Amino acid sequence: MAEASPDPLLDVARGDAALSRHLRNSLTLLRGKTEDPEFRRLVDDVLTGRHGLRDVAGSAAFARALNPLAEQGAQQYRALSDEERDELAELGERQFAELRERERAEAQRRGADGEHGPDDGDDDFGDRTYLR
């Protein structure tokens, strides 16, 4: 029987540990940017594995918290030149490649040390301008 995934976001990330880490960090950042207690509770439930992200993503609390941020991000994106969009896409690809490499190295280290589970997820996503 397969062992349960230690990271509740791996399912929605289709097993991609780097994407799961990114989702976890993004949810944590978004949780800190809202005063909506229902959204914060749902994020806590997702991060602890009590609920899946798919289960709560369509909720009214998620819409209240995320729709204004998504619209703001879309407006900022529309204001970018094609060159700026290309640069932003390249930056994102580089950041994900680095994150995937760190995840791969961490998984190898955990395997060598006999440890299980994700590390602390200490990436700082606070510099993501699209989340402000």
N, C-alpha and C positions, 0 to 999 in steps of 0.2 A: 504494500500500500504506500502511495506517495506521501511524503511528509508535507504538512500544511505549510504554505508560504509564510515566512516570518514577517513579510511586509504586506499589509492589506491593500496597497496600491498596485502591487505587481499584476493583479488580474486586469485592471483597466489599462495598465501599461503593456499588456500582452507579454509579460515576462521580461520586459526591458528594465533592468535595474536602474539604469541612468535616468530613464524617463520617470520611473517611479520616484526616484530621489528628487527629481525636478518638481514633480507634482506635489510631493510632500513639502518641499521647501516653499513652493508657491502658495500652497494652502496655508501654511504657517504664516507667511508674510501677509496674505490677504486677511487672515483671522485677526492679525494685529492692526489692520487698517480699518476695521469696522467696529462700531459700537453695538451692532445688532446681536443681542444675546442668542437668538435662535440660530443665526448663521454660525456664531462661534461654537455653540453646542454641537451643531451638525459637523463642523470641521473637526472638533474634538472626537466625535464619534467615528469619523472616517479615519483619523490619524491613529486611533487606538484599535481599530478593526471591528468596532461594534456595528458599523454600517459600511457598506461599500460606497465608493464614490458614485457609481452608477445609480445607486438607490436614492441618493439625496441630490444629485446634480440638477434634477428637474423640479426641485421644490421651490416654493415661493420665496423662502429665505435665501436660497442661492440666487434667484433672479433679482431680488432686491439689492443684494450686495454686489453681484457681478455685472449686471446689465449696465449700470452707469460707468463702471471701469472699462468694460468692453467698448462702449460707445466712445469714451474718451480715447482709448487706444486706437480705435478705427479712425477717428478724426486726425489723430497725430500721424497715423500711417498714410492717410490720404494726402497729407500736407508734404510728405517726403518726395524728393525727386526720385526718378528711377535709379540713379546712381546710389543715392542714400539707401533705398530699399535693398539694392543688391549688396551693399556693404553690411547692412543689418542682417541680411540672410546669411552672408558668409561668417559674420561674427557668431551668430547662433549655431551654425554648423560646427565651427571651431570649438565653441564652448561645450556642445554636446559630445564631440569627439573626445575632448579632455575629460569630461565627466564619465564617459563610457570607459576610458582607459583607467581612470581612478577606481571605478567600480570593478573592473576586471582584476586590477592589482589587489584590491581589497579582498575580493572573493578568493584569489589565490592565497593571500596571506591567511585568511580565515581557515581555508582548507589545510594549510600547512600547520597552523596553530591548533587545529581541532575546534575552532570557535564556530558558532552558528549565529545567523541573524545579521541585519543591516547594522552599519556603524551609526554613529551619532547624527549624521546628516548635518554637519556643521557648516555647510556652504552658506555664504552670505549672498542672498539675492536682493539685498536692499538697494543695490545700484541699478536695478532694472527700471529704467525710466517709464516703461509702459505700465508699471504697476503703481505709479504715483498719481 
